[in-house]
Amino acid sequence: LPWIHSLFENASSVASGINAALKNKGNKKTKVVVQAGDGGTYDIGFGQISGMWERGENILYICYDTEAYSNTGVQASGATPYGADTTTSPSGKESIGSNQVKKDMLAIALAHGLKYIAQSSAGFPDDITNKVRKALATSGPSYIQILSPCIPGWKIKNDEAVMFGKLAVQTGLYPLVEFVDGKLSASSINQNFKAKFVEEYLMKQGRFKHLKKSDLKYIQALAEENIKKYII
């Protein structure tokens, strides 16, 4: 496949240019695919993404969400969850770590009127495959966000990435969801969903080792909000 390696903040702009060139050649069927991280998606590339979505371009944007700027030193991003220790939001006596709540990119994508929006996790490869296929088959802009555990950033072992990818979903912190034409159409969370406690997911990661019981209680409430929101 033809491939262009762009700057990580302008991938959507490059994709828009490719899409325009294809249209100029009479090719309106080929769907351009962008692959980027959460820093380039949530923060420094966000304006270009918004413009791309507003123009209704036939582009699938895939965000690999490591919940930090993992390629430049694990700085906090708009995707960094509450309480996480990063190099720019270090935990200590006067700091819990990141004091922000993770930006809701799914809601932002919905506000742009995208026809296909999905969230998945590295712990569920079949789910990723199915959602990418659906996105590619959908005309117009589409967005998929995939939780991608970062070994050094999360301070976990090499063989634990898939486990944490599953636990994030099983606790309700990162549910597998899908929106078609603005409506929730599929979810890992249903009436029979029995969530695991967030403590099982958080306290096994070095970036959350400093959290207190009161912090865990707050994050548990965030997970329970997700479960209520995405029950279908």
Secondary structure, DSSP 8 states (H G I E B T S, - for coil): -------TTSHHHHHHHHHHHHHHTT--S--EEEEEEHIIIIITTHHHHHHHHHTT-SEEEEEEE-SSBTTTT-B--TT--TT---SSS-EETTEES--S----HHHHHHHTT-SEEEEEETT-HHHHHHHHHHHHTSSS-EEEEEE---HHHHT--GGGHHHHHHHHHHTTSS--EEEETTEEEEES--TT-----HHHHHTTSGGGTT--HHHHHHHHHHHHHHHHHH--
